[in-house]
């Protein structure tokens, strides 16, 4: 037995069981480790997949849009609500650029009579919104992102959205930055002016007087919706400073010319109140300009000052003598109806 070559290599009987236990424990540890690694990988992949769904969105296709028109077609994504089925309905941006008492209030009611147009009023009449370029841009972004809510906001798919902006409400002061903004955002300008500057002056003076007088039962109204109210306001006849009349008319003309020069590089259309009143084809031209479906546009507003100028100015003879012989003489006789 002592010479048996296998005597010193024989393993005790208990050793195989211990080895099996060690192997089993090692296998369990490896299994747990591998499972944890797999679970982490699966979790990471699921998170990445979820993030991709959130970030990647299919853009709205627009093969039907003329290449030259692409900068003016937008698909806003409001922060405050979802456009839902209107998400891929194109929207155009506009701004009505005008002067006080030039018919812009009446004109805007015509636009808002259209199912697919939202013009949000004289937003920059509030001084804080035009205090600097940053607040102006912030306000414009909110309007054109469809996050500005007013009575003009439509439930239907909006096709054109904008506002009314007077030339003396920061527009001329910051014209360089605003022109750049209009070009960058694809905003179209709608100029609305008045040919008869003398009639505009009467309206300005009468409206200023009524702010204090409040002729309509203690209430000031810039626009009315009945002939009865219009007749009450029209009873006031302003006195025009004949000495300053010609210089004031020239100043308005110069401001108008300057505005047209400042914004000539933007996409724009120029309209005159008298032309829109006389010829409603101008409204069809406007709808073509905004690329919206043609509609018959109506307004409930009633014109306040009607008829001959001689019945609307207290010192008519002085005004007549001042204007006669000047290049403004034609303003004495121009009349129109609404």
Number of C-alpha atoms within 10 A of each C-alpha: 6 7 6 7 9 9 10 8 7 8 9 7 8 8 9 11 10 11 11 11 11 12 12 12 12 12 12 12 12 12 12 12 12 12 12 12 12 12 12 12 12 12 12 12 12 12 11 11 11 11 11 11 9 8 8 8 8 6 9 12 8 13 7 6 11 9 9 7 9 11 14 20 20 20 17 19 16 16 11 10 9 11 19 10 8 15 16 17 17 18 26 24 24 24 22 24 20 23 22 17 21 23 21 25 17 19 21 21 19 19 22 22 18 21 18 20 26 28 27 20 21 16 18 21 15 10 11 10 19 20 13 13 17 12 13 19 16 12 18 23 15 14 21 23 19 23 17 16 12 11 10 20 18 19 9 11 18 21 24 24 25 23 21 23 23 19 18 14 19 20 20 16 13 14 16 12 15 20 19 14 15 21 16 11 18 20 23 21 21 21 21 21 23 21 17 20 19 22 21 20 20 20 22 16 16 22 21 14 17 18 14 11 13 14 17 14 7 11 11 17 15 15 19 17 13 13 13 12 16 20 14 12 24 18 14 18 20 21 16 18 12 18 11 10 16 17 11 16 16 13 12 14 13 12 15 18 11 13 17 16 10 14 19 13 12 16 16 18 15 12 19 17 17 19 16 16 16 12 10 12 12 15 21 17 14 17 18 12 14 20 14 19 12 13 14 10 16 14 14 13 17 16 18 21 21 16 10 13 19 15 14 21 18 15 16 18 11 15 21 15 12 17 18 13 10 10 9 16 14 12 16 17 11 14 13 12 9 9
